[in-house]
Amino acid sequence: MLDPANLSGGAVRFLASQTFAILTGRDHDGVLWTSPLTGPAGFLEATDPNTLRVNTAPSPGDPLHALDAGQPVGLLVIDFTKRRRYRINGWLAATAQGRGAGLTIEADQAYGNCPQYIQPRDLTPDTGGSTSPTHAGIPPADDAQLSEDDIAQVTTADTFFLGTTHPKHGNDASHRGGPPGFVRIHNHAHLWWPDYAGNNMFNSLGNLAVDPTAALLCCDFTTGRTLHLSGTAQVEHTDAGVTGDDGDIGRRVTFAVERTRTGAPLPLRAAPTAGQPRNAVPTA
């Protein structure tokens, strides 16, 4: 059982120094998505031990743009350079769009996670003026299958973010990392990844055991391309060490794609990672 939220001390200082976070929530149609939030250091502000002010909101073109208040949300704040992460789960108490855009989260749970499988990278603001189809005036559209560009992005990624939900405890955002190629594609609508030994909290897998609804976010930190997926996921058990069981624990997660969306480009960039990532598990 996790302790109640207490945003104080080191947690407040960590949040205030970060520029990148991940949010899990539902759009106007009730579809679960996971989206990036970015801003200068200080955009995450703990105003009291149970309240977090997020001084930004999902961008136009993002599936969670103009999301509704009064819903459970999960927030993951991650520092790739120092390999630290912090999770906050709670209630979206208020939203604001346009000038002064922001979110107010009333936290029910707040806790740190171990650094395992966080692939180190240094994120800096993009100065290239990237645009996306949404910004070019083409309205975003959902598709039920991955495009060839989507497949290339997923199968070369060393990081993605997973959103899950629980009928009583709300939404959650978590991080998954491994060597490039640890996520596999089966046809254009199903993917899977091996589970690795972690901190044994099983937040995401526990949620999936109760509700298979899930969302994925894959960010290309070199180009800024963001790929949002929404669908269902389930945990499968296999014999330990079979082909593809990179973690050698006999467990993997399969994800059935129901909707895809290419969102607004991430306004942060990182140089391509050289060599084998830290904590990487060799592929079979």
C-alpha positions as CSV (number, residue, x, y, z in Angstrom):
1,M,0.0,0.0,0.0
2,L,1.4,3.4,-1.0
3,D,1.5,6.2,1.5
4,P,-0.7,9.3,0.8
5,A,0.8,12.1,-1.3
6,N,3.1,14.4,0.5
7,L,4.7,16.9,-1.9
8,S,7.4,18.4,0.3
9,G,11.2,18.6,0.7
10,G,13.2,16.9,-1.9
11,A,10.2,16.0,-4.0
12,V,9.3,19.7,-4.4
13,R,12.9,20.6,-5.4
14,F,13.0,17.7,-7.9
15,L,9.7,18.8,-9.5
16,A,10.7,22.4,-9.7
17,S,13.9,21.5,-11.6
18,Q,12.3,19.4,-14.4
19,T,11.3,20.2,-17.9
20,F,9.5,17.0,-19.1
21,A,6.5,15.0,-17.8
22,I,4.0,12.5,-19.0
23,L,0.2,12.7,-18.4
24,T,-2.4,9.9,-18.6
25,G,-6.0,11.0,-18.9
26,R,-9.1,10.7,-21.1
27,D,-10.3,12.8,-24.0
28,H,-13.8,14.2,-24.5
29,D,-15.0,10.8,-25.8
30,G,-13.6,8.9,-22.8
31,V,-10.6,7.4,-24.7
32,L,-7.5,6.9,-22.7
33,W,-4.3,8.6,-23.9
34,T,-0.8,9.4,-22.7
35,S,0.7,12.7,-23.6
36,P,3.9,14.8,-23.0
37,L,4.0,18.0,-21.0
38,T,7.0,20.3,-21.4
39,G,8.1,23.6,-20.0
40,P,11.0,25.5,-18.5
41,A,12.3,24.5,-15.1
42,G,9.6,25.7,-12.6
43,F,6.6,24.7,-14.8
44,L,5.8,22.0,-12.2
45,E,5.0,23.8,-8.9
46,A,3.9,22.1,-5.7
47,T,1.7,24.7,-4.1
48,D,1.0,22.6,-1.0
49,P,1.7,19.0,0.1
50,N,-1.3,17.7,-2.0
51,T,-1.5,20.1,-4.9
52,L,0.6,20.3,-8.0
53,R,0.2,23.2,-10.5
54,V,1.3,22.4,-14.0
55,N,2.0,25.6,-15.8
56,T,1.2,24.2,-19.3
57,A,-1.3,22.0,-21.0
58,P,-1.3,19.5,-23.9
59,S,-0.7,21.2,-27.2
60,P,-3.2,21.6,-30.0
61,G,-3.2,18.4,-32.0
62,D,-2.5,16.3,-28.9
63,P,-5.2,13.8,-28.1
64,L,-5.5,15.3,-24.6
65,H,-5.7,18.9,-25.8
66,A,-8.4,20.8,-23.8
67,L,-9.0,17.7,-21.7
68,D,-11.8,17.9,-19.1
69,A,-11.3,18.6,-15.5
70,G,-12.9,16.4,-12.9
71,Q,-11.2,13.2,-13.9
72,P,-8.4,11.0,-12.5
73,V,-5.0,11.5,-14.0
74,G,-1.6,10.0,-13.7
75,L,1.6,12.0,-14.0
76,L,5.2,10.8,-14.5
77,V,8.0,13.3,-14.1
78,I,11.4,11.9,-15.4
79,D,14.9,13.2,-15.5
80,F,16.8,11.3,-18.2
81,T,20.2,12.9,-17.4
82,K,20.2,11.9,-13.7
83,R,18.0,8.9,-14.3
84,R,15.3,9.8,-11.7
85,R,11.6,9.5,-11.9
86,Y,8.6,10.5,-9.8
87,R,5.0,9.5,-10.1
88,I,1.9,11.4,-9.0
89,N,-1.6,10.0,-9.3
90,G,-4.7,12.0,-8.4
91,W,-7.5,14.2,-9.6
92,L,-7.5,16.8,-12.3
93,A,-9.2,19.6,-10.3
94,A,-8.9,22.5,-12.9
95,T,-7.7,23.3,-16.4
96,A,-7.0,26.5,-18.3
97,Q,-6.3,26.9,-22.0
98,G,-4.7,29.7,-24.1
99,R,-2.7,32.3,-22.3
100,G,-2.0,31.1,-18.8
101,A,-2.7,27.5,-19.8
102,G,-2.3,25.0,-17.0
103,L,-3.5,22.1,-15.0
104,T,-4.2,21.7,-11.3
105,I,-3.7,18.2,-9.9
106,E,-4.9,17.2,-6.4
107,A,-2.5,14.3,-5.6
108,D,-3.6,11.1,-3.9
109,Q,-0.3,9.2,-4.3
110,A,3.2,10.5,-4.9
111,Y,6.3,8.4,-4.9
112,G,9.7,7.9,-6.5
113,N,10.8,4.9,-8.6
114,C,14.2,3.3,-9.1
115,P,16.4,4.3,-12.1
116,Q,16.3,0.9,-13.8
117,Y,16.0,1.0,-17.6
118,I,16.0,4.8,-17.9
119,Q,18.2,5.4,-20.9
120,P,20.3,8.5,-20.3
121,R,19.9,11.5,-22.6
122,D,20.2,15.2,-22.3
123,L,17.0,17.0,-23.5
124,T,17.4,20.6,-24.7
125,P,14.8,23.0,-26.3
126,D,14.4,22.6,-30.0
127,T,15.4,25.7,-31.9
128,G,14.6,24.3,-35.4
129,G,11.1,25.5,-35.7
130,S,9.6,22.0,-36.4
131,T,6.1,21.8,-37.6
132,S,3.6,18.9,-37.8
133,P,0.6,18.1,-40.0
134,T,-1.6,19.6,-37.3
135,H,0.3,22.9,-37.3
136,A,0.2,22.9,-41.1
137,G,-3.6,23.1,-41.0
138,I,-4.4,19.4,-41.6
139,P,-6.7,18.2,-38.8
140,P,-5.5,15.2,-36.8
141,A,-7.0,11.9,-37.5
142,D,-7.0,8.5,-35.7
143,D,-6.1,5.3,-37.5
144,A,-6.5,1.7,-36.2
145,Q,-3.2,0.5,-37.7
146,L,0.4,1.6,-37.5
147,S,1.9,3.2,-40.6
148,E,5.3,2.2,-41.9
149,D,6.7,5.4,-40.2
150,D,5.0,4.4,-36.9
151,I,6.5,0.9,-37.1
152,A,10.0,2.2,-37.8
153,Q,9.7,4.6,-34.8
154,V,8.4,1.9,-32.4
155,T,10.9,-0.8,-33.4
156,T,13.9,1.4,-33.0
157,A,12.8,3.1,-29.7
158,D,14.6,2.5,-26.4
159,T,11.9,4.2,-24.4
160,F,8.1,4.5,-24.3
161,F,5.5,5.5,-21.8
162,L,2.5,3.4,-20.7
163,G,-0.8,4.6,-19.4
164,T,-3.1,2.3,-17.5
165,T,-6.3,2.7,-15.4
166,H,-8.1,1.2,-12.5
167,P,-11.8,1.6,-11.7
168,K,-11.2,2.6,-8.1
169,H,-7.7,4.1,-8.0
170,G,-7.7,6.1,-11.3
171,N,-5.1,6.5,-14.0
172,D,-1.4,5.9,-14.0
173,A,1.6,6.9,-16.2
174,S,4.7,4.8,-16.2
175,H,8.0,4.4,-18.1
176,R,9.3,1.5,-20.0
177,G,12.9,1.2,-21.3
178,G,15.2,-1.3,-22.9
179,P,17.6,-1.7,-25.8
180,P,16.5,-0.4,-29.2
181,G,14.1,-3.0,-30.7
182,F,12.8,-4.3,-27.4
183,V,9.2,-3.6,-28.6
184,R,8.1,-6.0,-31.3
185,I,5.4,-5.6,-33.9
186,H,3.0,-8.3,-35.0
187,N,1.2,-7.2,-38.2
188,H,0.2,-3.5,-38.2
189,A,-2.1,-3.5,-35.2
190,H,-0.4,-5.5,-32.4
191,L,2.8,-5.1,-30.6
192,W,4.4,-6.6,-27.5
193,W,7.4,-6.2,-25.2
194,P,9.1,-8.4,-22.6
195,D,8.7,-7.5,-19.0
196,Y,11.9,-7.0,-17.0
197,A,12.6,-7.4,-13.3
198,G,11.9,-4.1,-11.6
199,N,10.9,-2.7,-8.3
200,N,8.1,-5.3,-7.8
201,M,5.4,-2.7,-7.3
202,F,3.5,-3.9,-10.4
203,N,1.4,-0.8,-10.6
204,S,0.8,-1.0,-14.4
205,L,0.5,-4.8,-14.5
206,G,-1.9,-4.7,-11.6
207,N,-4.1,-2.2,-13.3
208,L,-4.1,-4.3,-16.5
209,A,-5.2,-7.3,-14.5
210,V,-8.4,-5.4,-13.6
211,D,-8.9,-3.2,-16.7
212,P,-7.1,-3.9,-20.1
213,T,-7.6,-0.3,-21.3
214,A,-4.1,1.1,-22.1
215,A,-2.3,3.9,-23.9
216,L,1.2,4.3,-25.2
217,L,3.3,7.3,-26.1
218,C,6.5,6.9,-28.2
219,C,8.7,10.0,-28.6
220,D,11.5,10.3,-31.1
221,F,13.8,12.5,-29.1
222,T,16.0,13.1,-32.1
223,T,13.3,14.4,-34.5
224,G,10.6,15.3,-32.0
225,R,7.9,13.1,-33.6
226,T,5.3,11.9,-31.1
227,L,3.2,8.8,-31.6
228,H,0.2,8.2,-29.5
229,L,-1.5,4.8,-29.3
230,S,-4.7,3.8,-27.5
231,G,-6.1,0.3,-27.2
232,T,-6.0,-2.7,-24.8
233,A,-3.2,-4.6,-23.3
234,Q,-2.8,-7.9,-21.3
235,V,0.0,-9.7,-19.6
236,E,1.0,-13.1,-21.0
237,H,3.1,-15.7,-19.2
238,T,5.5,-17.9,-21.1
239,D,8.3,-20.3,-20.2
240,A,11.3,-18.3,-18.9
241,G,14.0,-17.9,-21.5
242,V,11.9,-18.5,-24.6
243,T,12.7,-16.5,-27.7
244,G,11.9,-12.9,-27.0
245,D,11.9,-13.2,-23.2
246,D,14.7,-10.8,-22.9
247,G,14.2,-10.4,-19.1
248,D,14.3,-14.1,-18.6
249,I,11.3,-14.0,-16.3
250,G,8.6,-15.6,-18.5
251,R,6.3,-12.6,-18.8
252,R,5.4,-10.1,-21.6
253,V,2.8,-7.5,-22.4
254,T,0.8,-7.5,-25.6
255,F,-1.0,-4.4,-26.9
256,A,-3.8,-4.3,-29.4
257,V,-4.0,-1.0,-31.3
258,E,-7.4,0.6,-31.6
259,R,-6.4,4.2,-32.3
260,T,-3.2,5.9,-33.4
261,R,-2.4,9.6,-33.5
262,T,0.7,11.6,-34.5
263,G,0.7,14.5,-32.1
264,A,2.4,17.9,-32.0
265,P,6.2,17.6,-32.2
266,L,8.0,17.5,-28.9
267,P,9.8,20.9,-28.3
268,L,12.8,19.1,-26.8
269,R,15.6,17.3,-28.5
270,A,18.4,14.9,-27.6
271,A,21.5,13.8,-29.6
272,P,21.3,10.2,-30.7
273,T,22.3,7.8,-28.0
274,A,25.7,6.1,-28.8
275,G,26.4,2.5,-27.7
276,Q,24.5,0.2,-25.5
277,P,22.0,1.9,-23.1
278,R,22.4,1.5,-19.4
279,N,20.5,-1.4,-17.8
280,A,19.8,-2.8,-21.3
281,V,18.9,-6.4,-21.5
282,P,20.4,-8.0,-24.6
283,T,17.9,-9.1,-27.2
284,A,17.4,-12.8,-27.9
